[in-house]
C-alpha cells in the first residue's frame, strides 16, 4: 500500500539542517510521516537519529528548513508548546521521574492537560494497555526493571494524548523478550490511532513493526524503504555504503 494515496501527511521535514549551537549534525533532511503510520529511522551510531527527534521537538537548533506538523510550522517553538499541539516524546534517557511512583509519573505526563476530568479514566486505560506497570502503580520508578521503565516512559508520553509519538531507542539495553514486548505495544498504540516515529538501533526487530523506513547515515537520508521492499533490502549493507559515500 502506498500511504500517500490513502492518508494525510501529519509530519513533514523540508530540507532541514540542524544540530547543537553552530554545529550542524543533520544535512538537508526531508521526510514525511503519514497519519497512523509507524515510520522507523535506522542508521549506525552517530548518524544523527536522536538529533532528528530533538529537532522535531524543539531541543536541537534548527539552522535551516521547515518542520511542519498538521500544517503548522514548528520552527522556533518551545517543547511545551509542541506537546500542546499534539506531539509526545519518550527519549532514550532521563525519560521517567525515578523518585515518583508509577502513578505520579503518569500524572506528570498529563500536566499539560491541567484539570481535565478525564485524566484518571485515561490512566486506567493506560494501565489496561500496560498491565506490566499497572501492577506496580504505587512503586517508585527507580524500582522498575529496564523493560518496565521503558513502558512507563511511553505510557507517560501517551498521557498528554498525542497525535504523534516520538520514540528514541525504546528497546535499547533490553533483553530480547522485553524488547519484543515493547515493540508489540508500539503496534497496539498505532492501532489506537496514534502515529509513531520510531528511532531504533535494533534493525531487524524494528522492521517487524514498520510501515516505512528511512535510512540515516552521517546526517543524511540515503534511502526511503517501503513496506513492500523491507524483506529484500539489506539495510546494514546500506549503512556501510552510505558511510563510504560521505567520505
N, C-alpha and C positions, 0 to 999 in steps of 0.2 A: 504493500500500500504506500502510495506517495502521500505523506501527510499534508503537503502543500495544496492538494486538491480537496482536502476534507476539513482542514482546521484553520483557525485563525492564528496568526503569529502573536504569541504572548510576550516574548522577549526577543530583542534583536540588538546585536552589537555591530556597528558600522565603522569599519576602518579604525578600530580602537588601538591607540598607543597608550600604554600606562606603565606604572612602576611605583617606585617609592622615592619621594623627593625628585631629584633631577635624573635619577637612574631609570632608564627605560627597560622594562622586562618583556612586555608584550608589544609586538610589531604588526600593525595593520590587521588586527583580528576582526573578522566578520563571521558571525554565526547567527542562526535563527533557531528558536525553540517554539514549537507549536503547542497549542493548548492540549493538555492531557497526555503529553509525551513523556517518556523517560529518555533524556539525552545524556550521554556519558562522554566526559572528556578524559582521554587517556594520553599518557606520554611518559617519558622517562623522568627520573628525579631531576629537579631543576629546570623543567620545561616551562614553568610558569602557570601551572594548573591552579594552584591556590591564589595566585595573583589575579587570575581571571575572575574567580569568585569574589575576591576582595574588591575588584574594580566595579563589579555589578553592585556590590553592597556599600559602596562609598568609602571603603577603607583605603584602598590604593589610590595613587594620584593619577587622574586621567589627564594625559598630555594632549591628546587629540582624538577626534572621532566622537561617536554618539552611542549612548546606552539607552535603549528605548524599551519601556515596559508598558504594555497595553496602551500604546500610542502616546505615552508620556515620557519626556526626556528626563533621565535620572541624573544627568551631569550636574555635579556640584551639590547634590542633595546629601544631607547627613544620614547616617544609618537609621536613626529613629524615624525619620520621615519615610525612608524606603520601606521599613517594616509597616508603617501605617498605610502604605499604598498596596500592600499585599505580598511582600516578599519575605520569606523566612530563611534563616541561615543557621546551620549547625556546623560550626568549624571543627577541625580535627582536634584541636587542643583548647583547653580552657572553656569547654562547652557546657559545663554544669556548675552549680554552686555546691562545692563538696561539703560545706558545713550546714547546709539546709537539708531538710527532709525531701524525699521524692515529691511529696505533695506540695511542699512550698516551692520547689523548683518549677512545678507546673504553674503555680500561681504567679510566679515571676515571669513565666513565659507569656502570660496573659496581661501583663502590666499595661501594655499599650491600649487595652480594651476598657480601662477604667473600671467602672462599677457595673459592667454588663451582667445582668442577672443570669445569663446562660453559662457563665464560666464554670460553675460547679457541675452542671449537667455535661458540659464539654469535657471536663476532667474524667467523668465516668465513661464517656465514650472513648477517651484516650486509654483508659485502663482496660477497656474491652479489646482495644487494638493491641495493647502491650500488657498482657497478663503477667509477663515476667517481672515488670516493675510494680504492677498493682499489688502483688504480694508483699512488696517492700515499701509501701507508700509512706510509712511512718519512720523509715530508716533514713539516716543521713546519706547523702550522695556518695561520700567517700567510702562507705562500707559496701558499695555495689561492686560486682565483678566488672571486668572490662566490657563485656558484651552488654551488660545491664546499663552501664554508664552511657554507652553509645545510644542505646534505645531511649534512655532518658533525655539525651541531648536532642534527638529527633523529636521526641514527644513534646519537649519544652518548646521547640520551634513551632510545632503544629498548634500550640495553644494560642498563638496570635492569629490563627485561621488564615494562613497564607494561601494565595492562589498559585504561587510559585515557591518551591522549596529548593534551596541550595544546600547540597551535602558535600562536605570536603572529607574524602577518605574515611567514610564511616566504618569500614571494616579493618582499618589499619591496626595491626597488633592483635587481632582477634584469632582465636582458634578457628579452624575451618567450619566446624558445626555452627559456632556463634556467628561467623561471618555470613554463612548462607541464610541463617535465620533472620538476620537483619536485612539482607537483600530481599528476602521474601516479604518483609514488612514494607519495603520501598514499593514493591509491586502493588501491595494492597492499598497503600496510600494513594497511588496513582488511580486505582480503581474507584477511590472515593472522590475523585475529581481534582486532585492536586497535581500540577505539573512539576516534574522533577528535573533538575540539572545536577548531575552527579559527577564529581571528580573521584576517580578510583584508580589505585595502583594495581589492584588485582584484576588484570585484564580479562582473564578467562571467566571469572565469576561475574564481572560487570556485563560482559556480552550476553549473559543469560537473561538479563532484565532489560537490556537496551532496545529502544526503538531506532535510534540512530547514534552514531559515534563520530566525534571529531578527534582527530589525532593532532596533538600539540607537541611540537619539538622545537627547542631553542626559541621559544616565544612566538612561534608562527604556527598557524593551522596548515598542515601539509596535506590533509585529506579528510573528506567527509565520507562516511560509510553508511549506506542504507541498511535496513534490516535484512534485505534480501542478499546483500553482499557479506554479511557478518561471518557466515560459515566458510567463506572461500578466501578471505583476505588475511594474510599473515601480518598482524598488527605489530608484533615485536620486530619483525623484519623492517617495517616502515620506520620504527624508532631509529634503527641503525642507519638506514638510507637517508632519512631526514637530517640526522646529525651530520652526516658526511656532506650533504648538500649545502649546509650552512657554513662549512669551512672554506 
